[in-house]
Amino acid sequence: MFLYTIVPPEQIFSQPVKSSCYYLQVKNSFVQGVQQGDRMVVSRLISTDPHMYLDPQYAPGNLVRRSFGSRPKLL
C-alpha cells in the first residue's frame, strides 16, 4: 500500500491515546466525565429526563463530587 501524502507516517499510523471515561449514575441518569481527584469533570449527560439537562450542576465542564460510598464505573 502506498500513501502519497505530506503527513508524516508517525501521525497516520499512531495509536490513539485511550482516555479514561467514567460513568456516574445520578437520579436514574448517567453522567460521563473524567476523574480529577475525588471529583469528576462532566463531559456529557445521558438522560431521558429533560429537567436534568436544565440543571446547571450537570452542564459539561462542571465539577461533580461523587457520593462518599459510590464509585464511578470505567467503561
N, C-alpha and C positions, 0 to 999 in steps of 0.2 A: 504494500500500500504506500502510495506517495502522497504527501501533502504539500501543496505549493502554497505556502503562507509565510508571512513575515513574523508570525507569532513564534516565540521560541518553543521547542518541543517540551521543555520542563513545564511550561504553562498549560499546554494541551493535554499532556499525559499525566499530570499530577493528580494525586488522590485528594478528594475533597476533605476538608477538615470536619470531623464529626463533632457537632455541638451537642451538649447535653441538655435536652429539653425535659422539664419536669411538668407533671400534671398534678394539680391540687384540686380535690373535689370540694366545692363550696355551694351549698344550697341547691342540690340536685343539678349542678352545672360543673364545668371544669374550667380551670384557669391554667393556661400554658405559660411557662416562663423559664427563666434562667436563675439558678440558685446563686445567691450572694450572701454568704454567712448564714444567719438564721432567717433571712428574708428571701423573697423571690421577686424578680423584676418581671412584670406582666408582659407577655408577648401578644397573647390573644385570649379571648373569652369564647368558650364553646357552650352555648346555652340555647334553649328553646324559649326561655322567658324573656320577652322584650324589656321588662323592667331592669333586668340585670345589666343590659347594655347602657342604660341611662345612669347607672350608679358610677360616679367618678372614681370610686375606690378600685374598680376593676378595669380602668382605662389602660391601654398599652403605655408602658413606661413607668407606671406607678409601682411602688414597693408594697408587697403584701406580706404581712407577718403570718407565718403558718401557726396553727394552734399548737399548743405545747405537746400534746400526745400524737398529733398527726405527722405523717411522714410523706413527703411528695414521692410520686411514682415516676421512675425513669422509664420512658418508652422509647 
